[in-house]
């Protein structure tokens, strides 16, 4: 076999081997690259869409916060108050403390004419003709309007937020905000050196300043996306470059958010992988490449599966923890709020009684005082309803008893009602039994029972009277006894002595006063105790509350 033949055979064998090795490798490499390209583009577009939605939500949250601030001001201030220049300046100062982007605030009538203004003077903001256009009609019909961006004489971009409350006066509260606030949110979403994000209005005019190209209040360099009404992600030729573009419409606003990312910049990792793959194909490492592809694909699938399971599990655990914490917080908050609510309600009742004084009734603010007190009482009732619902939500199981000092709980309640009793010329005498052992009970319920009975007693006495409170401990029955007696003035009519047993106590509580409700009787029953009411011929009414003391085992532990 000559050298020429050996060379020819080597070449043919090598060619065949290379052909059979390279052709499947190329086919496998091209197929893998295609699916990697599809998968990677899917990841990029999904990430871009999520970023666009997050940015849109951030902008909308910022605008909603500004709207909420104006609505709060409109609800808490009357038109007469806001007409006062000093008050309006103070309102603007308060807004600037919460957000430095507030520039001016003004009040308009239902025709868009300015009533009063606070903000920069001798400026476009002050000279802006509000009656131009029909935006104020939008405010009056929908209650809210956010304008497009405009510039002042210093070329500073602004937009305004206007709100109107549905009352008879139909006045409008309008605040001017620097557009830089929205620019910051939008710029924070820009990705890559060639990426950019911006907002356009329905006329395809830029409402924010893009990072690359374009000027505010001009048309952007790329296509017109102003007519898009739903979130879309696409790959298009934007100018001279191929790009990924996400477009989403801001809800209840004629603004569209556009986010652009350069295709080659975002696909750079995949393009580098293609060059690496070419080197691997040139090297002919078929088995290593095939094995690596199989392993990598398997690892990626398993990692994705484990990641999904981990995310689902983490969300489930987090949600369970939130629900547990919410239940505890609900019960804790309701317990903490109920007693202050009772105090506020009692003080409101005391203030209501003050309205009967001649000098207060003669005041020109009498009607205002009466309306304010009525609002306080109404809101206290509403808050009590909310706290009771929170308690029902938070009580998955009955709370364990707490060891408390009954004398201390009683003293706290008496201190809350001393002022009202003093104003009505009612004396409260408390005789704390000595050597009372601590009891295991629900301190909140027991304190509420004390408050309800004492408050009802003060109400029933009206003017001039005596309330005696005694505490003692019955060793034989292992019970704490609390006796609350009230004695009316000598001029009050007398009635024959009457004893009301436990079954009829709830009826007595209903008829004595509208403030005494069935919750008092129910609370005592839940504490494992009982309540009786006795009335004597001398006009003395006595409430006797019996609450179980600590069990021997509890005492031993203490």
C-alpha positions as CSV (number, residue, x, y, z in Angstrom):
1,X,0.0,0.0,0.0
2,X,1.6,3.1,-1.2
3,X,1.8,6.4,0.6
4,X,-0.6,8.0,-1.8
5,X,-3.3,5.3,-1.1
6,X,-2.8,5.5,2.7
7,X,-3.2,9.2,2.5
8,X,-6.3,8.9,0.5
9,X,-7.8,6.3,2.9
10,X,-6.9,8.5,5.9
11,X,-8.6,11.4,4.3
12,X,-11.7,9.5,3.4
13,X,-12.0,7.9,6.9
14,X,-11.4,11.1,8.5
15,X,-13.9,12.8,6.3
16,X,-16.5,10.1,7.0
17,X,-15.9,10.2,10.8
18,X,-16.0,13.9,10.8
19,X,-19.1,14.0,8.8
20,X,-20.9,11.5,11.0
21,X,-19.6,13.3,14.1
22,X,-20.1,16.9,13.0
23,X,-23.5,16.6,11.2
24,X,-25.4,15.2,14.3
25,X,-23.4,17.6,16.5
26,X,-24.4,20.6,14.3
27,X,-28.0,19.4,14.2
28,X,-28.1,18.9,18.0
29,X,-26.3,22.3,18.6
30,X,-28.7,24.2,16.3
31,X,-31.7,22.6,17.9
32,X,-30.5,23.3,21.4
33,X,-29.6,26.9,20.4
34,X,-33.1,27.4,18.9
35,X,-34.9,26.3,22.1
36,X,-32.5,28.2,24.3
37,X,-33.1,31.3,22.2
38,X,-36.9,30.8,22.6
39,X,-36.6,30.1,26.3
40,X,-34.3,33.0,26.9
41,X,-36.4,35.5,25.0
42,X,-39.4,34.2,27.0
43,X,-37.6,34.9,30.3
44,X,-36.6,38.4,29.0
45,X,-40.1,39.3,27.9
46,X,-41.6,38.0,31.1
47,X,-39.1,39.9,33.2
48,X,-39.7,43.0,31.1
49,X,-43.5,42.7,31.4
50,X,-43.2,42.2,35.2
51,X,-40.9,45.3,35.4
52,X,-43.4,47.3,33.4
53,X,-46.3,46.3,35.5
54,X,-44.3,47.0,38.7
55,X,-43.4,50.5,37.4
56,X,-46.9,51.2,36.3
57,X,-48.2,50.2,39.8
58,X,-45.5,52.4,41.4
59,X,-46.6,55.4,39.3
60,X,-50.3,54.7,40.1
61,X,-49.6,54.3,43.8
62,X,-47.8,57.7,43.8
63,X,-50.7,59.4,42.0
64,X,-53.2,57.6,44.3
65,X,-51.4,58.9,47.3
66,X,-51.6,62.4,46.0
67,X,-55.3,62.0,45.4
68,X,-55.8,60.5,48.8
69,X,-54.1,63.5,50.4
70,X,-56.3,66.0,48.5
71,X,-59.4,64.0,49.4
72,X,-58.4,64.0,53.1
73,X,-57.9,67.8,53.0
74,X,-61.2,68.3,51.2
75,X,-63.0,66.1,53.8
76,X,-61.4,67.6,56.8
77,X,-61.6,71.3,55.8
78,X,-64.5,73.4,54.9
79,X,-64.5,75.7,51.9
80,X,-64.5,78.7,54.3
81,X,-61.5,77.4,56.1
82,X,-59.5,76.9,52.8
83,X,-60.5,80.4,51.6
84,X,-58.4,81.8,54.4
85,X,-55.0,82.4,52.8
86,X,-53.1,81.5,56.0
87,X,-54.9,78.2,56.3
88,X,-54.3,77.4,52.6
89,X,-50.6,78.2,53.0
90,X,-50.4,75.9,56.0
91,X,-52.1,73.1,54.0
92,X,-49.5,73.5,51.3
93,X,-46.7,73.4,53.8
94,X,-48.1,70.2,55.3
95,X,-48.3,68.7,51.9
96,X,-44.7,69.6,51.2
97,X,-43.6,67.9,54.4
98,X,-45.0,64.6,53.1
99,X,-43.8,65.1,49.5
100,X,-41.5,67.9,48.4
101,X,-42.9,67.6,44.9
102,X,-46.0,69.6,45.7
103,X,-45.6,73.1,44.2
104,X,-49.0,74.8,44.6
105,X,-52.6,74.3,45.7
106,X,-55.7,76.2,44.8
107,X,-59.5,76.2,45.2
108,X,-61.8,76.5,42.2
109,X,-65.5,76.9,41.7
110,X,-67.6,74.6,39.5
111,X,-66.7,76.6,36.4
112,X,-63.0,76.3,36.9
113,X,-62.6,79.9,38.2
114,X,-60.0,80.3,41.0
115,X,-61.3,81.1,44.5
116,X,-57.9,81.1,46.3
117,X,-54.3,80.1,45.5
118,X,-51.2,79.2,47.5
119,X,-47.8,78.7,45.8
120,X,-45.2,80.5,43.7
121,X,-46.2,84.0,42.7
122,X,-45.8,85.7,39.3
123,X,-45.5,82.3,37.7
124,X,-47.2,80.1,35.1
125,X,-48.6,78.1,38.0
126,X,-50.4,81.1,39.4
127,X,-51.5,82.5,36.0
128,X,-52.7,79.2,34.6
129,X,-56.3,79.6,33.3
130,X,-58.2,76.8,34.8
131,X,-61.3,77.4,32.8
132,X,-59.6,76.4,29.5
133,X,-60.6,73.0,28.4
134,X,-63.2,70.7,30.0
135,X,-61.0,69.0,32.7
136,X,-63.0,70.6,35.5
137,X,-66.2,69.1,34.1
138,X,-64.4,65.7,34.4
139,X,-63.6,66.5,38.0
140,X,-67.2,67.3,38.8
141,X,-68.5,64.2,37.0
142,X,-65.9,61.6,38.2
143,X,-64.5,63.3,41.3
144,X,-60.8,63.1,40.2
145,X,-58.7,64.3,37.3
146,X,-54.9,64.1,36.6
147,X,-53.7,66.4,33.9
148,X,-51.0,66.0,31.3
149,X,-47.5,67.5,32.0
150,X,-47.0,71.2,31.3
151,X,-44.1,73.6,32.0
152,X,-43.8,76.9,33.9
153,X,-41.9,79.9,32.9
154,X,-38.7,78.4,34.3
155,X,-39.3,75.4,32.0
156,X,-40.0,73.2,35.0
157,X,-42.4,70.4,34.2
158,X,-45.5,70.0,36.3
159,X,-48.9,68.2,36.3
160,X,-51.9,68.8,38.5
161,X,-54.2,66.6,40.5
162,X,-57.8,67.8,41.1
163,X,-60.6,66.4,43.3
164,X,-64.1,67.3,44.0
165,X,-66.4,66.1,46.8
166,X,-70.0,65.3,46.0
167,X,-71.6,68.0,48.0
168,X,-73.9,70.9,47.2
169,X,-71.2,73.5,46.8
170,X,-69.3,71.5,44.1
171,X,-65.9,73.2,44.7
172,X,-62.7,71.8,43.4
173,X,-59.3,71.3,45.2
174,X,-56.4,71.3,42.8
175,X,-52.7,70.7,43.6
176,X,-49.7,71.1,41.2
177,X,-47.0,68.5,41.4
178,X,-43.5,68.5,39.9
179,X,-43.2,65.9,37.1
180,X,-39.7,65.0,38.4
181,X,-41.4,62.7,41.0
182,X,-42.8,60.5,38.2
183,X,-39.5,60.8,36.3
184,X,-37.7,59.2,39.2
185,X,-40.0,56.3,39.4
186,X,-39.8,55.7,35.6
187,X,-36.0,56.1,35.5
188,X,-35.5,53.5,38.2
189,X,-37.0,50.9,35.9
190,X,-34.5,51.5,33.1
191,X,-32.3,48.4,32.5
192,X,-29.0,48.3,30.6
193,X,-26.9,50.9,28.9
194,X,-29.2,51.2,25.9
195,X,-32.5,50.7,27.7
196,X,-35.0,53.5,28.4
197,X,-38.4,54.0,29.9
198,X,-40.9,56.8,29.4
199,X,-44.5,57.8,29.6
200,X,-46.6,59.2,26.7
201,X,-50.1,60.7,26.7
202,X,-52.9,59.9,24.2
203,X,-51.4,62.5,21.8
204,X,-48.1,60.6,21.8
205,X,-46.3,63.4,23.6
206,X,-43.6,62.5,26.2
207,X,-44.8,63.1,29.8
208,X,-41.4,62.1,31.2
209,X,-37.8,62.6,30.2
210,X,-36.3,59.5,28.5
211,X,-32.7,58.5,29.3
212,X,-31.8,58.1,25.7
213,X,-33.2,60.5,23.0
214,X,-36.3,62.5,22.9
215,X,-37.5,65.6,24.9
216,X,-40.4,66.1,27.2
217,X,-43.6,67.3,25.5
218,X,-42.2,66.1,22.1
219,X,-42.9,63.0,20.1
220,X,-40.6,60.1,21.0
221,X,-38.2,58.7,18.4
222,X,-39.9,55.4,18.0
223,X,-43.4,54.1,17.0
224,X,-46.6,55.5,18.4
225,X,-47.9,53.4,21.3
226,X,-50.5,55.9,22.5
227,X,-53.5,53.9,21.3
228,X,-52.5,50.7,23.2
229,X,-55.0,49.9,26.0
230,X,-53.6,46.7,27.4
231,X,-50.2,45.4,28.4
232,X,-48.1,44.1,25.5
233,X,-44.5,42.9,25.1
234,X,-43.0,42.7,21.6
235,X,-39.8,42.5,19.7
236,X,-39.6,45.3,17.1
237,X,-37.1,47.5,15.2
238,X,-37.1,50.6,17.3
239,X,-35.3,53.2,15.3
240,X,-32.2,51.5,13.9
241,X,-32.0,48.8,16.6
242,X,-33.8,45.6,17.3
243,X,-35.4,45.9,20.8
244,X,-37.8,44.3,23.3
245,X,-40.6,46.8,24.1
246,X,-43.2,46.5,26.9
247,X,-46.2,48.8,26.7
248,X,-48.9,49.2,29.4
249,X,-51.7,51.6,29.9
250,X,-52.1,53.4,33.3
251,X,-55.5,52.7,34.7
252,X,-58.0,55.6,34.8
253,X,-55.5,57.8,33.1
254,X,-54.6,58.7,29.5
255,X,-50.9,57.8,30.0
256,X,-49.0,54.9,28.5
257,X,-45.8,53.5,30.0
258,X,-43.2,52.3,27.4
259,X,-40.1,50.3,28.4
260,X,-37.4,49.5,25.8
261,X,-34.4,47.1,26.2
262,X,-31.8,46.6,23.5
263,X,-32.0,43.1,21.9
264,X,-28.3,42.4,21.6
265,X,-27.6,43.8,25.0
266,X,-30.2,41.6,26.7
267,X,-29.3,38.5,24.5
268,X,-25.5,39.0,25.0
269,X,-25.2,35.9,27.4
270,X,-27.0,33.7,24.8
271,X,-24.8,35.1,21.9
272,X,-21.7,34.3,24.0
273,X,-23.0,30.8,24.5
274,X,-23.3,30.4,20.7
275,X,-19.6,31.2,20.2
276,X,-18.7,28.8,22.9
277,X,-20.8,26.1,21.3
278,X,-19.0,26.7,18.0
279,X,-15.6,26.1,19.7
280,X,-17.0,22.9,21.2
281,X,-18.2,21.7,17.8
282,X,-14.9,22.6,16.2
283,X,-13.1,20.7,18.9
284,X,-15.2,17.6,18.2
285,X,-16.0,16.8,21.9
286,X,-19.2,15.1,21.0
287,X,-19.6,12.9,24.0
288,X,-18.7,15.6,26.5
289,X,-20.9,18.1,24.8
290,X,-23.8,15.6,24.6
291,X,-23.4,14.6,28.2
292,X,-23.1,18.2,29.3
293,X,-26.3,19.1,27.4
294,X,-28.2,16.3,28.9
295,X,-27.0,17.0,32.4
296,X,-27.5,20.7,32.1
297,X,-31.0,20.3,30.8
298,X,-31.9,17.9,33.5
299,X,-30.4,20.1,36.2
300,X,-32.2,23.1,34.8
301,X,-35.5,21.3,34.8
302,X,-35.0,20.0,38.3
303,X,-33.9,23.3,39.6
304,X,-36.9,25.0,38.0
305,X,-39.2,22.4,39.6
306,X,-37.6,22.7,43.0
307,X,-37.7,26.5,42.7
308,X,-41.4,26.4,41.9
309,X,-42.1,24.1,44.8
310,X,-40.1,26.3,47.1
311,X,-41.9,29.4,46.0
312,X,-45.3,27.8,46.5
313,X,-44.3,26.4,49.9
314,X,-42.8,29.8,51.0
315,X,-45.9,31.6,49.9
316,X,-48.1,29.1,51.8
317,X,-46.0,29.4,55.0
318,X,-45.9,33.2,54.7
319,X,-49.7,33.4,54.2
320,X,-50.3,31.1,57.2
321,X,-48.0,33.2,59.3
322,X,-49.7,36.4,58.3
323,X,-53.1,34.9,59.1
324,X,-51.9,33.8,62.6
325,X,-50.3,37.2,63.2
326,X,-53.4,39.0,62.0
327,X,-55.6,37.0,64.4
328,X,-53.4,37.8,67.3
329,X,-53.1,41.4,66.3
330,X,-56.8,41.7,65.9
331,X,-57.5,40.4,69.4
332,X,-54.7,42.5,70.9
333,X,-55.7,45.7,69.1
334,X,-59.4,45.3,70.0
335,X,-58.6,44.7,73.7
336,X,-56.3,47.7,73.8
337,X,-58.8,50.0,72.0
338,X,-62.0,49.0,73.8
339,X,-61.2,50.6,77.1
340,X,-60.0,53.9,75.6
341,X,-63.2,53.9,73.5
342,X,-65.2,53.5,76.7
343,X,-63.4,56.5,78.2
344,X,-64.0,58.6,75.1
345,X,-67.7,57.6,75.1
346,X,-68.0,58.5,78.8
347,X,-66.2,61.8,78.3
348,X,-68.5,62.6,75.4
349,X,-71.5,61.9,77.6
350,X,-70.1,64.2,80.3
351,X,-69.6,66.9,77.7
352,X,-73.1,66.4,76.4
353,X,-74.4,67.0,80.0
354,X,-72.4,70.2,80.0
355,X,-74.4,71.5,77.1
356,X,-77.3,71.9,79.5
357,X,-75.4,74.6,81.4
358,X,-76.9,78.1,80.7
359,X,-73.7,79.8,79.8
360,X,-72.7,77.1,77.3
361,X,-76.2,77.0,75.8
362,X,-76.0,80.7,75.3
363,X,-72.8,80.4,73.4
364,X,-72.8,81.0,69.6
365,X,-70.9,77.8,69.2
366,X,-73.6,75.7,71.0
367,X,-74.8,74.0,67.8
368,X,-71.2,73.2,66.8
369,X,-70.5,71.7,70.2
370,X,-73.6,69.6,70.0
371,X,-72.8,68.4,66.5
372,X,-69.2,67.5,67.4
373,X,-70.3,65.6,70.5
374,X,-72.9,63.7,68.5
375,X,-70.2,62.8,65.9
376,X,-67.9,61.6,68.7
377,X,-70.6,59.3,70.1
378,X,-71.4,58.0,66.7
379,X,-67.8,57.2,65.8
380,X,-67.2,55.6,69.2
381,X,-70.1,53.3,68.5
382,X,-68.8,52.5,65.1
383,X,-65.3,51.8,66.5
384,X,-66.8,49.5,69.1
385,X,-68.5,47.5,66.4
386,X,-65.2,47.1,64.5
387,X,-63.3,46.0,67.6
388,X,-66.0,43.5,68.5
389,X,-65.7,42.0,65.0
390,X,-61.9,41.9,65.4
391,X,-62.3,40.1,68.7
392,X,-64.6,37.5,67.1
393,X,-62.0,37.1,64.3
394,X,-59.0,36.8,66.6
395,X,-60.6,34.4,69.1
396,X,-59.9,31.0,67.5
397,X,-59.7,29.5,71.0
398,X,-60.7,31.0,74.4
399,X,-57.7,32.8,75.9
400,X,-56.1,31.4,79.0
401,X,-57.0,33.2,82.3
402,X,-54.7,35.8,83.7
403,X,-53.9,36.3,87.4
404,X,-55.1,39.8,88.4
405,X,-55.7,42.0,91.4
406,X,-59.4,42.8,91.5
407,X,-58.8,45.9,93.7
408,X,-56.4,47.3,91.2
409,X,-58.8,46.8,88.3
410,X,-61.6,48.4,90.3
411,X,-59.4,51.4,91.2
412,X,-58.5,52.0,87.6
413,X,-62.2,52.1,86.6
414,X,-63.1,54.4,89.4
415,X,-60.3,56.8,88.4
416,X,-61.8,57.1,84.9
417,X,-65.3,58.1,86.2
418,X,-64.3,60.4,89.1
419,X,-64.4,63.5,87.0
420,X,-67.9,62.9,85.8
421,X,-69.1,62.0,89.3
422,X,-67.5,65.1,90.7
423,X,-69.3,67.3,88.2
424,X,-72.6,65.8,89.1
425,X,-72.0,66.1,92.8
426,X,-71.8,62.3,93.3
427,X,-69.5,60.8,95.8
428,X,-67.8,57.4,95.2
429,X,-66.6,55.6,98.3
430,X,-64.4,52.6,97.7
431,X,-63.7,50.1,100.5
432,X,-61.0,47.7,99.3
433,X,-61.2,44.4,101.2
434,X,-57.8,43.6,102.8
435,X,-55.9,40.5,102.1
436,X,-57.9,39.6,98.9
437,X,-56.1,36.8,97.0
438,X,-55.4,37.3,93.3
439,X,-57.9,35.6,91.0
440,X,-57.5,34.0,87.6
441,X,-59.9,35.6,85.1
442,X,-60.2,37.7,82.0
443,X,-59.2,41.2,83.3
444,X,-60.7,43.0,80.3
445,X,-64.2,41.6,80.7
446,X,-64.1,42.1,84.5
447,X,-63.0,45.7,84.1
448,X,-65.7,46.3,81.5
449,X,-68.3,45.0,83.9
450,X,-67.2,47.4,86.6
451,X,-67.2,50.3,84.2
452,X,-70.7,49.5,82.8
453,X,-72.3,49.3,86.3
454,X,-70.6,52.4,87.7
455,X,-71.4,54.4,84.6
456,X,-75.0,53.3,84.7
457,X,-75.2,54.2,88.4
458,X,-73.9,57.7,87.7
459,X,-76.4,58.1,85.0
460,X,-79.3,57.0,87.1
461,X,-78.4,59.2,90.0
462,X,-78.2,62.3,87.8
463,X,-77.4,65.0,90.3
464,X,-76.3,64.5,93.9
465,X,-75.9,61.0,95.3
466,X,-73.6,58.4,96.8
467,X,-72.0,55.3,95.3
468,X,-70.5,52.7,97.7
469,X,-68.1,50.0,96.4
470,X,-67.0,47.1,98.6
471,X,-64.8,44.1,97.8
472,X,-64.5,41.0,99.9
473,X,-63.6,37.3,99.6
474,X,-65.9,34.4,100.6
475,X,-63.6,31.7,101.7
476,X,-66.3,29.0,102.0
477,X,-67.5,29.4,98.4
478,X,-64.1,30.5,97.0
479,X,-65.6,33.6,95.4
480,X,-64.7,37.3,95.0
481,X,-67.6,39.5,95.9
482,X,-67.9,43.0,94.6
483,X,-70.8,45.1,95.8
484,X,-71.8,48.4,94.1
485,X,-74.6,50.4,95.8
486,X,-76.1,53.7,94.8
487,X,-78.2,56.0,96.9
488,X,-80.2,58.7,95.3
489,X,-80.9,62.1,96.9
490,X,-83.6,62.4,99.6
491,X,-86.0,64.1,97.1
492,X,-86.1,61.0,94.9
493,X,-89.3,58.9,95.1
494,X,-89.0,55.7,97.1
495,X,-90.3,52.3,96.2
496,X,-90.8,49.0,98.1
497,X,-87.8,46.7,98.5
498,X,-87.3,44.4,95.6
499,X,-84.9,41.6,94.9
500,X,-84.0,40.6,91.4
501,X,-82.6,37.1,91.0
502,X,-80.0,36.0,88.5
503,X,-82.5,35.0,85.8
504,X,-84.2,38.4,85.9
505,X,-81.1,40.5,86.2
506,X,-80.7,41.0,82.5
507,X,-84.2,42.4,82.3
508,X,-83.4,44.8,85.1
509,X,-80.2,45.9,83.4
510,X,-82.2,46.7,80.2
511,X,-84.9,48.8,82.0
512,X,-82.6,50.8,84.3
513,X,-80.7,52.6,81.7
514,X,-80.1,52.5,78.0
515,X,-76.3,52.4,78.6
516,X,-76.6,49.0,80.4
517,X,-76.8,46.3,77.8
518,X,-76.9,42.6,77.9
519,X,-73.1,42.4,77.4
520,X,-72.7,43.1,81.1
521,X,-74.7,40.1,82.2
522,X,-73.1,38.0,79.4
523,X,-69.6,39.0,80.4
524,X,-70.2,37.9,84.1
525,X,-71.6,34.6,82.9
526,X,-68.5,34.0,80.7
527,X,-66.3,34.7,83.7
528,X,-68.1,31.9,85.5
529,X,-69.8,34.3,88.0
530,X,-73.3,35.7,88.6
531,X,-74.8,39.1,89.2
532,X,-77.8,40.1,91.3
533,X,-79.6,43.4,91.8
534,X,-81.4,44.5,94.9
535,X,-83.5,47.7,95.5
536,X,-84.6,49.0,98.9
537,X,-87.4,51.3,100.0
538,X,-84.9,54.0,100.7
539,X,-84.0,54.3,97.1
540,X,-80.8,52.3,97.4
541,X,-79.9,49.9,94.5
542,X,-77.2,47.3,95.0
543,X,-75.4,45.3,92.4
544,X,-73.6,42.2,93.7
545,X,-71.1,40.5,91.4
546,X,-69.7,37.1,92.3
547,X,-66.6,35.9,90.5
548,X,-64.8,32.5,91.1
549,X,-61.5,32.8,92.9
550,X,-58.3,30.8,92.1
551,X,-58.5,27.0,92.3
552,X,-56.3,25.3,95.0
553,X,-54.0,24.1,92.2
554,X,-53.6,27.6,90.8
555,X,-52.9,29.0,94.3
556,X,-50.3,26.3,94.9
557,X,-48.6,27.2,91.6
558,X,-48.5,30.9,92.5
